[in-house]
């Protein structure tokens, strides 16, 4: 952020975790703007309040993820602009996840605002935000009956088996014992629940008795499977569901690996567009897990680089995989494994533009790399200078910004009007 502000003609004083005395000393009356950039919302909030106390009314830009804290800070400090780093990064990730030729994609009211890569550069498109088509809804409905977890599969298998035995006994009694359909169903239900059997079955043919005995033995097995799966789900906190929005999708979905702040926002945006999504997180104590559960996002606990887990998530039938954890090396490992499981899959990789990422990309087809340092830095710097870019994205070796008049600007060739004095970045 500081490098871009300097490149655009501003003097920047960069501070790393300053204490109160240092900030009071380095914060002169002539400061025009302050940016507080931190991954910790509490640290960002503390610095924001301290800066407002030392320099009331100064232009202040703060990065905070928690929307409740952000809204309260904005209400308390009117001259403060609160940004989430997800606001800067997610549009670029979302565009590549949906379609390969999109450099950026975001919702704007009831429209989708997309920046499309073309042979001549870029083209901005606004399209109505439509719900998922019927075919996508059909695939989502079908995924309800193909759970990933063993306990869910056992419970569904047991339940389906019990229904099958009930239907078979009812049909046989109605067809061959000539019982009324209601009596046939009632007697079959009694047999299924071990309450009793049909009186007519005492005089039934031998083959009927053998088939009825086999069905009763099958009921024992199916009931045991159903009970085991039901108790396991009842006694443990699950992050996926059998039915509803937290059911793991099986086709045309996006697999998001690494459930941090960026991944959570990406999952929410995908779901809002009607695209099925499933997240993978290795830390069962990750801070975003409760939020994902509340928002109805299915989460599978496990290592994203585990090829067997990716196969269970139907990766070859997925729309894309996004490796977006904060660990660049982990993202590369996930991308390489995903390429081995699904060679033709579209892979989106969050990286920091370091040498490791560049070297890996030259050796493997690891996918589309989203360089967060080239995106987040200019986004925050532009907001500090009073500009309001809708999104920042990369085009090959260029970094561009989209503004609300559908204007795309190459930030390397753009010279802003300097704000004359010093901007302080505390992180």
C-alpha positions as CSV (number, residue, x, y, z in Angstrom):
1,X,0.0,0.0,0.0
2,X,2.7,2.5,1.0
3,X,4.7,1.8,-2.2
4,X,1.7,2.6,-4.4
5,X,1.0,5.8,-2.5
6,X,4.6,6.9,-2.9
7,X,4.6,6.0,-6.6
8,X,1.6,8.3,-7.1
9,X,3.4,11.3,-5.7
10,X,2.8,11.1,-2.0
11,X,5.2,11.1,1.0
12,X,4.6,8.1,3.2
13,X,5.8,7.4,6.7
14,X,5.5,3.7,7.4
15,X,5.2,2.4,11.0
16,X,5.2,-1.2,12.1
17,X,3.2,-1.7,15.3
18,X,4.0,1.6,16.9
19,X,3.3,2.2,20.6
20,X,1.4,5.2,21.8
21,X,4.4,7.4,22.3
22,X,5.8,6.7,18.9
23,X,2.5,7.3,17.2
24,X,2.1,10.6,19.1
25,X,5.5,11.7,18.1
26,X,5.2,10.6,14.4
27,X,1.7,12.0,13.9
28,X,2.2,15.7,13.3
29,X,-0.7,18.2,12.8
30,X,0.0,18.3,9.1
31,X,-0.9,14.7,8.4
32,X,-3.5,14.3,5.6
33,X,-4.3,10.6,5.8
34,X,-3.7,7.5,7.9
35,X,-4.2,3.9,6.9
36,X,-4.4,1.2,9.5
37,X,-3.7,-2.2,7.9
38,X,-3.8,-5.3,10.2
39,X,-5.2,-8.8,10.0
40,X,-6.3,-8.5,13.7
41,X,-9.5,-6.5,14.0
42,X,-8.8,-5.6,17.7
43,X,-5.4,-4.2,16.8
44,X,-6.9,-2.2,13.9
45,X,-9.7,-0.9,16.1
46,X,-7.2,0.2,18.8
47,X,-5.0,2.1,16.3
48,X,-8.0,3.7,14.6
49,X,-9.4,5.1,17.9
50,X,-5.9,6.2,19.0
51,X,-5.3,8.1,15.7
52,X,-8.7,9.8,15.9
53,X,-7.8,10.8,19.5
54,X,-4.4,12.3,18.4
55,X,-5.5,13.8,15.1
56,X,-9.3,14.4,15.1
57,X,-10.9,14.6,11.7
58,X,-8.0,13.2,9.8
59,X,-8.8,11.0,6.8
60,X,-8.7,7.5,8.1
61,X,-8.8,4.2,6.3
62,X,-8.9,1.0,8.5
63,X,-9.1,-2.7,7.5
64,X,-11.6,-4.6,9.6
65,X,-13.3,-7.9,8.8
66,X,-16.0,-8.1,11.4
67,X,-19.0,-6.1,10.0
68,X,-20.4,-5.4,13.4
69,X,-17.2,-3.7,14.6
70,X,-16.8,-2.0,11.2
71,X,-20.4,-0.5,11.4
72,X,-19.9,0.7,14.9
73,X,-16.5,2.3,14.1
74,X,-18.0,4.1,11.1
75,X,-20.8,5.4,13.2
76,X,-18.4,6.6,16.0
77,X,-15.8,8.1,13.7
78,X,-17.5,9.6,10.6
79,X,-14.2,10.5,8.9
80,X,-13.2,6.8,8.9
81,X,-13.5,4.5,5.9
82,X,-13.6,0.9,6.9
83,X,-12.4,-1.7,4.4
84,X,-12.2,-5.5,4.5
85,X,-9.3,-7.0,2.7
86,X,-11.9,-9.3,1.3
87,X,-13.5,-6.4,-0.5
88,X,-10.3,-6.0,-2.5
89,X,-9.3,-9.6,-3.1
90,X,-12.6,-11.5,-3.6
91,X,-13.8,-9.9,-7.0
92,X,-10.7,-11.1,-8.7
93,X,-11.0,-14.6,-7.2
94,X,-14.7,-14.8,-7.9
95,X,-14.3,-13.9,-11.6
96,X,-11.8,-16.6,-12.3
97,X,-13.8,-19.2,-10.4
98,X,-16.9,-18.5,-12.4
99,X,-15.5,-18.1,-15.9
100,X,-11.8,-18.2,-17.1
101,X,-12.0,-14.9,-19.1
102,X,-13.3,-12.8,-16.2
103,X,-10.7,-10.6,-14.5
104,X,-13.2,-9.4,-11.9
105,X,-16.8,-10.1,-10.9
106,X,-18.9,-8.6,-8.1
107,X,-22.5,-7.9,-7.2
108,X,-23.7,-4.4,-7.6
109,X,-27.3,-4.1,-6.4
110,X,-29.4,-6.4,-8.5
111,X,-26.7,-6.6,-11.2
112,X,-23.5,-8.5,-11.7
113,X,-20.6,-6.2,-12.7
114,X,-18.0,-8.1,-14.7
115,X,-14.7,-7.1,-16.3
116,X,-14.0,-9.4,-19.2
117,X,-10.6,-10.0,-20.7
118,X,-10.7,-9.4,-24.5
119,X,-8.1,-9.4,-27.3
120,X,-8.1,-5.6,-27.2
121,X,-7.9,-5.4,-23.4
122,X,-11.0,-5.4,-21.2
123,X,-14.7,-4.9,-21.5
124,X,-17.1,-4.1,-18.7
125,X,-20.5,-5.8,-18.6
126,X,-23.5,-5.4,-16.4
127,X,-26.0,-8.2,-16.3
128,X,-29.1,-8.9,-14.2
129,X,-28.5,-11.1,-11.2
130,X,-30.6,-14.1,-12.0
131,X,-31.3,-17.1,-9.8
132,X,-29.7,-20.5,-10.6
133,X,-31.2,-22.3,-13.6
134,X,-33.4,-25.3,-13.1
135,X,-30.5,-27.7,-14.2
136,X,-28.3,-26.3,-11.4
137,X,-31.1,-26.8,-8.9
138,X,-31.6,-30.3,-10.1
139,X,-27.9,-31.1,-9.5
140,X,-28.2,-29.4,-6.0
141,X,-31.2,-31.6,-5.2
142,X,-29.5,-34.8,-6.4
143,X,-26.5,-34.0,-4.1
144,X,-28.8,-34.1,-1.1
145,X,-28.8,-37.9,-1.4
146,X,-25.0,-38.4,-1.9
147,X,-23.5,-37.3,1.4
148,X,-19.7,-37.3,1.9
149,X,-19.5,-38.4,5.6
150,X,-19.7,-42.1,6.5
151,X,-22.3,-41.5,9.3
152,X,-24.6,-39.7,6.9
153,X,-24.3,-42.4,4.3
154,X,-25.0,-45.0,6.9
155,X,-28.1,-43.2,8.1
156,X,-29.4,-42.6,4.6
157,X,-28.7,-46.2,3.5
158,X,-30.5,-47.6,6.6
159,X,-33.5,-45.3,6.1
160,X,-33.7,-46.2,2.4
161,X,-33.5,-49.9,3.2
162,X,-36.3,-49.6,5.8
163,X,-38.5,-47.9,3.3
164,X,-37.7,-50.5,0.7
165,X,-38.6,-53.4,3.0
166,X,-41.8,-51.6,4.0
167,X,-42.8,-51.1,0.4
168,X,-41.9,-54.8,-0.5
169,X,-43.9,-56.3,2.4
170,X,-46.9,-54.0,1.7
171,X,-46.9,-54.9,-2.0
172,X,-46.6,-58.7,-1.4
173,X,-49.4,-58.7,1.2
174,X,-51.7,-56.7,-1.1
175,X,-50.8,-58.7,-4.2
176,X,-50.5,-62.3,-3.0
177,X,-52.4,-62.4,0.3
178,X,-55.2,-60.2,-1.1
179,X,-55.3,-57.8,1.9
180,X,-56.7,-54.4,1.6
181,X,-53.9,-51.9,0.8
182,X,-54.4,-50.1,4.1
183,X,-54.3,-53.4,6.1
184,X,-51.3,-54.5,4.1
185,X,-49.4,-51.3,4.9
186,X,-50.4,-51.5,8.6
187,X,-49.3,-55.1,9.0
188,X,-46.0,-54.3,7.1
189,X,-45.4,-51.4,9.5
190,X,-46.0,-53.6,12.5
191,X,-43.6,-56.2,11.2
192,X,-41.0,-53.5,10.5
193,X,-41.2,-52.2,14.0
194,X,-41.2,-55.8,15.5
195,X,-44.7,-55.3,17.0
196,X,-46.3,-58.2,15.2
197,X,-47.0,-59.8,11.8
198,X,-50.0,-60.2,9.6
199,X,-52.4,-63.0,10.6
200,X,-52.8,-64.0,6.9
201,X,-49.0,-64.7,6.7
202,X,-49.6,-67.8,8.9
203,X,-51.2,-69.5,6.0
204,X,-49.0,-68.0,3.3
205,X,-46.9,-70.2,0.9
206,X,-43.5,-71.3,2.0
207,X,-41.7,-68.9,-0.5
208,X,-43.6,-66.0,1.0
209,X,-42.5,-67.0,4.6
210,X,-38.9,-67.3,3.5
211,X,-39.0,-63.9,1.8
212,X,-40.7,-62.4,4.8
213,X,-38.0,-63.9,7.1
214,X,-35.3,-62.4,4.9
215,X,-36.9,-59.0,5.0
216,X,-37.1,-59.1,8.8
217,X,-33.4,-59.9,9.0
218,X,-32.7,-57.1,6.6
219,X,-34.7,-54.8,8.8
220,X,-32.3,-55.6,11.7
221,X,-29.3,-54.5,9.6
222,X,-30.9,-51.4,8.1
223,X,-32.2,-50.3,11.6
224,X,-28.7,-50.7,13.0
225,X,-27.2,-48.6,10.3
226,X,-29.8,-45.9,10.6
227,X,-29.5,-45.8,14.4
228,X,-25.7,-45.6,14.3
229,X,-25.7,-42.8,11.8
230,X,-28.4,-40.9,13.5
231,X,-26.7,-41.1,17.0
232,X,-23.4,-40.1,15.5
233,X,-24.9,-37.0,13.9
234,X,-26.9,-36.2,17.0
235,X,-24.0,-36.4,19.4
236,X,-21.4,-34.5,17.3
237,X,-21.3,-31.0,15.8
238,X,-21.4,-31.4,12.0
239,X,-20.4,-28.8,9.5
240,X,-22.2,-30.5,6.6
241,X,-25.8,-31.5,6.3
242,X,-27.8,-34.3,4.6
243,X,-30.4,-31.9,3.2
244,X,-30.5,-28.1,2.7
245,X,-27.8,-25.6,1.9
246,X,-25.1,-27.4,3.9
247,X,-25.3,-30.6,1.8
248,X,-22.1,-31.1,0.0
249,X,-22.6,-30.5,-3.8
250,X,-21.5,-33.1,-6.3
251,X,-21.5,-31.4,-9.7
252,X,-20.7,-28.0,-11.2
253,X,-19.6,-26.8,-7.7
254,X,-16.6,-24.8,-6.5
255,X,-14.2,-26.3,-3.9
256,X,-12.7,-23.6,-1.7
257,X,-9.7,-24.8,0.4
258,X,-8.6,-22.8,3.5
259,X,-11.5,-21.3,5.4
260,X,-10.2,-17.9,6.3
261,X,-11.8,-14.5,5.9
262,X,-11.2,-14.4,2.1
263,X,-12.5,-17.9,1.7
264,X,-15.6,-17.3,3.8
265,X,-16.5,-14.2,1.7
266,X,-15.8,-16.0,-1.5
267,X,-18.1,-18.9,-0.4
268,X,-20.9,-16.3,0.4
269,X,-20.6,-14.6,-2.9
270,X,-20.7,-17.9,-4.8
271,X,-23.8,-19.0,-2.9
272,X,-25.5,-15.7,-3.5
273,X,-24.9,-16.2,-7.3
274,X,-26.5,-19.7,-7.1
275,X,-23.3,-21.6,-7.5
276,X,-22.9,-24.6,-5.2
277,X,-19.8,-24.5,-3.0
278,X,-18.0,-26.6,-0.4
279,X,-15.1,-25.4,1.8
280,X,-12.2,-27.5,3.2
281,X,-10.5,-26.6,6.4
282,X,-7.9,-28.5,8.3
283,X,-8.2,-26.7,11.6
284,X,-11.3,-27.7,13.5
285,X,-10.9,-24.7,15.7
286,X,-10.6,-22.1,12.9
287,X,-12.3,-18.8,13.8
288,X,-14.5,-18.8,10.7
289,X,-16.1,-22.2,11.2
290,X,-18.9,-20.9,13.4
291,X,-19.7,-18.2,10.9
292,X,-19.7,-20.8,8.0
293,X,-22.1,-23.0,10.0
294,X,-24.4,-20.0,10.6
295,X,-24.3,-19.0,7.0
296,X,-25.2,-22.5,5.8
297,X,-21.8,-23.1,4.0
298,X,-20.9,-26.8,4.0
299,X,-17.4,-27.4,5.4
300,X,-15.4,-30.6,5.3
301,X,-12.6,-31.0,7.9
302,X,-9.4,-32.3,6.3
303,X,-6.3,-31.4,4.5
304,X,-6.9,-29.8,1.1
305,X,-3.8,-31.5,-0.3
306,X,-5.3,-35.0,0.4
307,X,-6.1,-36.5,-3.0
308,X,-8.6,-39.0,-1.5
309,X,-10.5,-36.1,0.1
310,X,-10.6,-34.2,-3.2
311,X,-11.9,-37.3,-4.9
312,X,-14.7,-37.7,-2.3
313,X,-15.6,-34.1,-3.1
314,X,-16.2,-35.1,-6.7
315,X,-13.4,-32.8,-7.9
316,X,-13.4,-34.0,-11.5
317,X,-17.0,-32.8,-11.8
318,X,-16.4,-29.5,-10.1
319,X,-16.5,-26.1,-11.8
320,X,-13.3,-24.9,-10.2
321,X,-11.0,-25.2,-7.1
322,X,-9.9,-22.1,-5.2
323,X,-6.8,-22.5,-2.9
324,X,-7.1,-19.4,-0.9
325,X,-5.4,-20.0,2.5
326,X,-2.9,-17.5,3.9
327,X,-0.1,-20.0,3.3
328,X,1.2,-19.7,-0.2
329,X,3.1,-22.9,-0.1
330,X,0.1,-24.8,1.1
331,X,-2.0,-23.3,-1.7
332,X,0.6,-24.5,-4.2
333,X,0.6,-28.0,-2.8
334,X,-3.2,-28.1,-3.0
335,X,-3.1,-26.9,-6.6
336,X,-0.6,-29.6,-7.6
337,X,-2.7,-32.3,-6.0
338,X,-5.9,-31.0,-7.6
339,X,-4.2,-31.0,-11.0
340,X,-3.3,-34.7,-10.5
341,X,-6.9,-35.6,-9.5
342,X,-8.6,-33.5,-12.2
343,X,-6.2,-32.5,-15.0
344,X,-8.7,-30.3,-16.8
345,X,-10.1,-28.5,-13.7
346,X,-9.9,-24.7,-13.5
347,X,-7.7,-23.9,-10.5
348,X,-7.5,-20.5,-8.8
349,X,-4.5,-19.8,-6.5
350,X,-4.1,-17.1,-3.9
351,X,-0.5,-16.1,-3.7
352,X,1.7,-13.2,-2.6
353,X,3.8,-12.8,-5.8
354,X,6.9,-14.3,-4.2
355,X,9.6,-16.3,-6.0
356,X,8.3,-19.6,-4.9
357,X,5.0,-19.0,-6.6
358,X,6.7,-17.8,-9.8
359,X,9.0,-20.8,-9.9
360,X,6.2,-23.3,-9.2
361,X,4.1,-21.7,-11.9
362,X,6.9,-22.2,-14.4
363,X,7.2,-25.9,-13.6
364,X,3.5,-26.8,-13.1
365,X,0.2,-25.8,-14.5
366,X,-0.9,-24.7,-11.1
367,X,-3.7,-22.5,-12.4
368,X,-4.6,-18.8,-12.4
369,X,-2.6,-17.0,-9.7
370,X,-4.2,-14.2,-7.9
371,X,-1.5,-11.9,-6.5
372,X,-3.0,-10.4,-3.4
373,X,-0.1,-7.9,-2.9
374,X,-0.7,-6.4,-6.3
375,X,-4.4,-6.1,-5.7
376,X,-4.9,-5.2,-2.0
377,X,-2.1,-2.6,-1.9
378,X,-3.4,-0.3,-4.7
379,X,-7.0,-0.8,-3.4
380,X,-6.2,0.5,0.1
381,X,-3.9,3.3,-1.3
382,X,-6.6,4.5,-3.7
383,X,-9.2,4.7,-0.9
384,X,-6.7,6.6,1.3
385,X,-6.3,9.2,-1.5
386,X,-10.1,9.7,-1.6
387,X,-10.7,7.5,-4.7
388,X,-13.4,4.8,-4.7
389,X,-12.4,1.9,-7.0
390,X,-15.0,-0.8,-7.2
391,X,-12.4,-3.5,-7.7
392,X,-8.7,-3.9,-8.5
393,X,-7.4,-6.8,-10.7
394,X,-4.4,-7.9,-12.7
395,X,-4.1,-8.3,-16.4
396,X,-0.8,-10.2,-17.2
397,X,1.8,-7.8,-15.8
398,X,-0.6,-4.9,-15.3
399,X,-2.6,-3.9,-12.3
400,X,-5.9,-2.2,-13.2
401,X,-8.8,-0.6,-11.3
402,X,-12.5,-0.4,-12.1
403,X,-14.5,2.7,-11.1
404,X,-18.2,3.2,-10.9
405,X,-18.5,4.9,-14.3
406,X,-17.3,1.6,-15.9
407,X,-13.9,3.1,-16.4
408,X,-10.9,0.8,-16.3
409,X,-7.6,2.5,-15.3
410,X,-4.1,1.1,-15.6
411,X,-2.6,2.0,-12.2
412,X,1.0,1.9,-13.5
413,X,0.2,4.8,-15.9
414,X,-2.1,6.7,-13.6
415,X,-0.8,9.7,-11.6
416,X,-3.0,10.8,-8.8
417,X,-3.1,14.3,-7.4
418,X,-0.9,14.0,-4.3
419,X,-2.5,14.9,-0.9
420,X,0.6,17.1,-0.3
421,X,1.8,15.7,3.0
422,X,2.3,12.4,4.8
423,X,0.2,9.3,5.0
424,X,1.0,6.9,7.8
425,X,0.5,3.1,7.5
426,X,0.3,1.3,10.9
427,X,0.2,-2.5,10.6
